[in-house]
């Protein structure tokens, strides 16, 4: 989509992560000149992408990276998998503060801030709209709410910021907690759902999120958009479709919600499970966005359904599984193989239930 920022210079923070590296490729295809600010370089070397190595908590490094930039896509954040909750404030809030200070100082024309569905916790009413009050249930979500408040302060100072709130993002190359699910299905283990699994649950494909981000960057003026697919059903339906597609012996099995949540809380607290609080608390409840304002304002339409994005991601994992298990850790949690701990043992026990 042509726009006034085509051929402009874009900064992508966290550009070596799962979503960031895909966004960089999309930006290059749109004619942007791109600078990647990250602790780690991209696996793939593109001579037309500048790499600035640095920590988002280092204000001087962030300021240097923002020099000569027209638009910033801010993606750096510690994920819910992080067990030390104190660092959410330092990285998510402190890093965002550094970035917005630098953007204002260097007269950046537009900032796209990637927020999170976690700010809504377990929603009391559906669909979630852009004006739905935030109600986070854990540290990661609270840090994202604080960052949104910070963005609004800088909007008042004259910085043009658009907030994007994506649903949980899927796509080929996405690992993290989804690698755990894909490994269960690949091995033929049963897959648990909380309660009946009848909760409607919405995801977003990384390609669709990148498209929305670029369109938002090319629309002047502050705004807020909830971003998710428009084709989704229940958690059980999606997982059953994936199991049938995979053709292994995996089946979807119901487990009682409250005992399972408490068990995960204990295991996570003892560092015996990789799941963060948001994962095991929100998994069993319905959650989905109203995306109508993004569709209207940005002329944006998601291309992938829940089933399509999940199948594509699983197929990529199955093709690359051997190398992934050998290599292990990537440059970000969402591009890494995760150790399952007691969670993996518990799932294997489902066969006997």
C-alpha positions as CSV (number, residue, x, y, z in Angstrom):
1,X,0.0,0.0,0.0
2,X,1.7,3.3,-1.1
3,X,2.0,5.9,1.7
4,X,3.7,9.1,2.5
5,X,6.4,7.2,4.5
6,X,7.4,4.9,1.6
7,X,11.2,5.0,1.2
8,X,11.5,6.5,4.7
9,X,13.9,5.3,7.3
10,X,12.3,2.9,9.8
11,X,13.7,1.7,13.2
12,X,12.6,-1.7,14.4
13,X,13.3,-2.5,18.0
14,X,13.6,-6.2,18.7
15,X,14.1,-6.7,14.9
16,X,15.9,-10.1,15.5
17,X,12.9,-11.6,17.3
18,X,10.1,-13.7,15.8
19,X,7.9,-10.8,14.8
20,X,10.6,-8.2,14.3
21,X,12.5,-10.1,11.7
22,X,9.3,-10.7,9.7
23,X,8.4,-7.1,10.0
24,X,11.8,-6.0,8.7
25,X,11.3,-8.2,5.6
26,X,7.8,-6.6,5.0
27,X,9.2,-3.1,5.4
28,X,12.0,-3.8,2.9
29,X,9.4,-5.0,0.4
30,X,7.5,-1.8,0.9
31,X,10.7,0.2,0.1
32,X,11.6,1.3,3.6
33,X,15.2,1.7,4.7
34,X,15.5,-0.3,7.9
35,X,17.6,-0.1,11.0
36,X,17.4,-3.0,13.5
37,X,18.0,-2.3,17.2
38,X,18.5,-5.5,19.2
39,X,20.9,-7.3,21.5
40,X,21.5,-9.9,18.8
41,X,22.0,-9.7,15.0
42,X,19.5,-11.3,12.6
43,X,20.3,-14.9,11.6
44,X,19.9,-13.8,7.9
45,X,22.2,-11.0,6.8
46,X,20.6,-8.3,4.6
47,X,23.2,-5.7,3.5
48,X,20.4,-3.2,3.2
49,X,19.4,-3.5,6.9
50,X,21.5,-1.6,9.4
51,X,22.1,-3.3,12.7
52,X,22.6,-1.3,15.9
53,X,23.5,-3.6,18.8
54,X,22.3,-2.3,22.1
55,X,20.1,-2.7,25.1
56,X,16.7,-1.0,25.3
57,X,17.6,0.0,28.9
58,X,20.6,2.0,27.7
59,X,19.2,5.4,27.0
60,X,22.3,6.6,25.1
61,X,22.3,3.6,22.8
62,X,18.5,4.0,22.1
63,X,19.0,7.7,21.4
64,X,21.8,6.9,18.9
65,X,19.6,4.3,17.2
66,X,16.8,6.9,16.7
67,X,19.0,9.5,14.9
68,X,17.7,10.2,11.4
69,X,14.7,7.9,11.8
70,X,11.2,8.7,10.4
71,X,9.1,5.9,11.9
72,X,9.7,3.5,14.8
73,X,8.2,0.1,15.3
74,X,8.7,-0.7,19.0
75,X,8.5,-4.4,19.7
76,X,11.1,-5.0,22.5
77,X,9.5,-6.4,25.6
78,X,10.2,-9.2,28.1
79,X,7.6,-12.0,27.5
80,X,5.2,-13.6,30.0
81,X,7.7,-16.6,30.1
82,X,10.0,-14.4,32.2
83,X,10.0,-15.6,35.8
84,X,11.6,-12.6,37.5
85,X,8.7,-10.1,37.5
86,X,10.9,-7.2,38.7
87,X,12.6,-6.9,35.3
88,X,9.3,-6.2,33.5
89,X,9.4,-2.6,34.9
90,X,13.0,-2.1,33.9
91,X,12.7,-3.5,30.3
92,X,9.1,-3.0,29.3
93,X,8.4,0.3,31.0
94,X,12.0,1.7,31.3
95,X,12.9,0.7,27.8
96,X,9.7,2.3,26.3
97,X,10.4,5.5,28.3
98,X,14.0,5.6,26.8
99,X,12.6,5.1,23.3
100,X,9.8,7.7,23.5
101,X,12.3,10.2,25.0
102,X,14.6,9.7,22.1
103,X,11.8,9.8,19.5
104,X,10.6,13.1,20.8
105,X,14.2,14.4,20.9
106,X,15.0,13.4,17.3
107,X,11.6,14.5,15.9
108,X,10.5,11.1,14.8
109,X,7.4,11.4,12.7
110,X,5.6,8.3,13.8
111,X,5.9,5.6,16.5
112,X,4.0,2.3,16.4
113,X,3.9,0.7,19.8
114,X,3.2,-3.0,20.0
115,X,1.1,-3.6,23.1
116,X,-0.6,-6.9,24.1
117,X,-3.9,-8.6,24.5
118,X,-2.8,-9.4,28.1
119,X,-3.8,-5.9,29.2
120,X,-7.4,-7.2,29.2
121,X,-6.7,-10.3,31.4
122,X,-9.9,-12.4,31.5
123,X,-12.4,-10.0,29.9
124,X,-15.8,-9.5,31.6
125,X,-17.5,-8.7,28.3
126,X,-17.0,-9.6,24.7
127,X,-15.9,-8.7,22.1
128,X,-13.1,-6.6,23.5
129,X,-13.2,-3.1,22.0
130,X,-10.6,-0.4,21.9
131,X,-12.3,1.4,24.8
132,X,-12.7,-1.7,26.9
133,X,-11.1,-1.0,30.3
134,X,-7.8,-2.8,31.0
135,X,-7.8,-5.5,33.7
136,X,-4.5,-7.3,33.6
137,X,-4.1,-10.4,35.8
138,X,-0.3,-10.7,36.0
139,X,3.0,-8.7,35.9
140,X,3.5,-8.8,32.1
141,X,0.0,-7.4,31.4
142,X,0.4,-4.7,34.1
143,X,3.7,-3.6,32.5
144,X,2.0,-3.3,29.2
145,X,-0.8,-1.1,30.7
146,X,1.9,1.1,32.2
147,X,3.5,1.4,28.8
148,X,0.3,2.4,27.2
149,X,-0.1,5.1,29.8
150,X,3.4,6.3,29.0
151,X,2.5,6.5,25.3
152,X,-0.5,8.7,26.1
153,X,1.7,11.0,28.1
154,X,4.0,11.4,25.1
155,X,1.1,11.9,22.7
156,X,0.2,14.9,24.9
157,X,3.8,16.2,24.4
158,X,3.2,16.1,20.6
159,X,4.6,12.7,19.6
160,X,2.5,10.8,17.0
161,X,2.0,7.3,18.5
162,X,-0.3,4.5,17.4
163,X,-1.0,1.6,19.7
164,X,-1.4,-1.8,18.2
165,X,-2.8,-4.5,20.5
166,X,-2.3,-7.9,18.8
167,X,-3.9,-11.2,19.8
168,X,-1.4,-13.9,20.5
169,X,0.7,-14.1,17.3
170,X,1.3,-17.2,15.3
171,X,3.2,-17.9,12.1
172,X,5.9,-20.1,10.7
173,X,9.0,-19.8,12.9
174,X,7.0,-19.1,16.0
175,X,8.2,-21.4,18.8
176,X,8.1,-20.6,22.5
177,X,4.9,-22.0,24.1
178,X,3.6,-23.1,20.7
179,X,6.7,-25.3,20.2
180,X,5.5,-27.2,23.3
181,X,2.0,-27.8,21.7
182,X,3.5,-28.8,18.4
183,X,5.9,-31.2,20.0
184,X,3.0,-32.9,21.9
185,X,1.1,-33.3,18.7
186,X,4.2,-34.5,16.7
187,X,4.8,-37.2,19.4
188,X,1.1,-38.2,19.5
189,X,0.6,-37.0,23.0
190,X,-2.9,-35.9,24.1
191,X,-3.6,-32.2,24.2
192,X,-5.3,-30.7,27.2
193,X,-8.1,-28.1,27.2
194,X,-9.5,-26.5,30.3
195,X,-13.0,-27.5,30.9
196,X,-15.0,-28.3,27.8
197,X,-12.6,-26.2,25.6
198,X,-15.7,-24.4,24.3
199,X,-14.2,-21.0,24.8
200,X,-14.0,-18.9,21.7
201,X,-10.4,-17.8,21.3
202,X,-8.8,-15.5,18.6
203,X,-5.2,-15.4,17.3
204,X,-3.4,-13.3,14.7
205,X,-0.9,-14.3,12.0
206,X,2.4,-12.4,12.1
207,X,2.0,-11.5,8.4
208,X,-1.4,-9.9,9.1
209,X,0.0,-8.1,12.1
210,X,2.9,-6.7,10.1
211,X,0.5,-5.5,7.4
212,X,-1.5,-3.7,10.0
213,X,1.6,-2.1,11.6
214,X,2.8,-0.8,8.2
215,X,-0.6,0.6,7.4
216,X,-0.8,2.2,10.8
217,X,2.6,3.8,10.2
218,X,1.3,5.4,7.0
219,X,-1.7,6.9,8.7
220,X,-1.0,10.2,10.4
221,X,-2.4,10.9,13.9
222,X,-2.5,9.0,17.2
223,X,-4.8,6.0,17.2
224,X,-5.4,2.6,19.0
225,X,-6.2,-0.6,17.1
226,X,-7.1,-4.1,18.3
227,X,-5.6,-6.7,15.9
228,X,-6.9,-10.2,15.4
229,X,-8.2,-12.6,12.8
230,X,-11.8,-12.4,11.8
231,X,-12.2,-16.2,11.4
232,X,-12.0,-18.2,14.7
233,X,-13.9,-20.7,16.7
234,X,-13.4,-22.5,20.0
235,X,-10.2,-23.7,21.5
236,X,-11.3,-27.3,21.2
237,X,-12.3,-26.9,17.6
238,X,-9.0,-25.4,16.6
239,X,-6.9,-28.0,18.4
240,X,-9.0,-30.9,17.0
241,X,-8.5,-29.6,13.5
242,X,-4.8,-29.4,14.1
243,X,-4.6,-32.9,15.5
244,X,-6.6,-34.3,12.5
245,X,-4.3,-32.4,10.1
246,X,-1.1,-33.7,11.8
247,X,-2.3,-37.3,11.5
248,X,-0.7,-38.5,14.8
249,X,-2.4,-40.2,17.7
250,X,-3.0,-36.9,19.5
251,X,-6.5,-36.3,20.9
252,X,-7.9,-33.3,22.7
253,X,-8.8,-34.1,26.3
254,X,-10.7,-32.0,28.8
255,X,-9.1,-31.4,32.2
256,X,-10.7,-29.6,35.2
257,X,-10.1,-25.9,35.0
258,X,-9.5,-24.8,38.7
259,X,-7.3,-27.8,39.8
260,X,-5.2,-27.4,36.6
261,X,-4.7,-23.7,37.1
262,X,-3.6,-24.2,40.7
263,X,-1.2,-27.0,39.7
264,X,0.3,-24.8,37.0
265,X,0.6,-21.9,39.5
266,X,2.6,-24.2,41.9
267,X,4.8,-25.7,39.1
268,X,5.5,-22.3,37.6
269,X,6.3,-20.8,41.0
270,X,8.8,-23.6,41.6
271,X,10.2,-23.1,38.1
272,X,9.1,-26.6,37.1
273,X,6.9,-25.4,34.3
274,X,7.8,-22.9,31.5
275,X,4.3,-21.3,31.4
276,X,3.8,-17.8,32.6
277,X,0.7,-16.8,34.6
278,X,-1.1,-15.3,31.6
279,X,-0.8,-18.6,29.7
280,X,-2.5,-20.9,32.2
281,X,-4.9,-18.3,33.6
282,X,-6.3,-17.2,30.2
283,X,-6.2,-20.4,28.2
284,X,-9.6,-21.6,29.3
285,X,-11.6,-18.4,28.9
286,X,-13.2,-16.9,25.8
287,X,-11.3,-13.9,24.5
288,X,-11.5,-12.0,21.2
289,X,-11.3,-8.5,19.8
290,X,-13.7,-6.3,17.8
291,X,-11.3,-5.3,14.9
292,X,-13.8,-3.1,13.0
293,X,-11.9,0.2,13.5
294,X,-8.7,-1.3,12.2
295,X,-10.5,-2.7,9.2
296,X,-12.2,0.7,8.5
297,X,-9.4,3.1,9.3
298,X,-6.5,1.1,7.8
299,X,-8.3,-0.7,5.0
300,X,-6.9,-3.8,6.6
301,X,-8.2,-7.3,6.3
302,X,-6.6,-10.4,8.0
303,X,-5.7,-13.1,5.5
304,X,-5.4,-16.1,7.9
305,X,-8.0,-17.9,10.0
306,X,-7.1,-19.5,13.3
307,X,-7.0,-23.0,11.7
308,X,-4.9,-21.8,8.7
309,X,-2.2,-20.1,10.8
310,X,-2.0,-23.0,13.3
311,X,-1.6,-25.6,10.5
312,X,1.0,-23.5,8.7
313,X,3.0,-23.1,11.9
314,X,2.8,-26.7,12.8
315,X,3.9,-27.8,9.4
316,X,6.9,-25.5,9.5
317,X,7.8,-27.0,12.9
318,X,7.5,-30.6,11.7
319,X,9.7,-29.9,8.7
320,X,12.4,-28.2,10.9
321,X,12.0,-30.1,14.1
322,X,15.3,-32.0,14.0
323,X,17.4,-28.9,13.5
324,X,15.4,-26.9,16.1
325,X,15.8,-29.5,18.8
326,X,19.5,-29.7,18.1
327,X,20.0,-25.9,18.0
328,X,17.8,-25.2,21.0
329,X,17.9,-21.5,21.9
330,X,17.2,-18.7,19.4
331,X,17.7,-15.0,19.7
332,X,14.3,-14.6,21.5
333,X,11.9,-16.8,23.6
334,X,9.4,-16.9,20.7
335,X,12.1,-18.3,18.4
336,X,13.4,-20.8,21.0
337,X,12.7,-24.4,22.0
338,X,11.3,-24.4,25.5
339,X,12.1,-27.0,28.2
340,X,8.8,-28.5,29.3
341,X,9.7,-29.6,32.8
342,X,6.9,-31.3,34.8
343,X,4.4,-30.0,32.2
344,X,5.6,-32.5,29.7
345,X,5.3,-35.4,32.2
346,X,1.8,-34.3,33.2
347,X,0.6,-34.3,29.5
348,X,2.0,-37.8,28.9
349,X,-0.1,-38.9,31.9
350,X,-3.2,-37.9,30.1
351,X,-3.0,-41.1,28.1
352,X,-3.9,-43.0,31.2
353,X,-6.9,-40.8,32.1
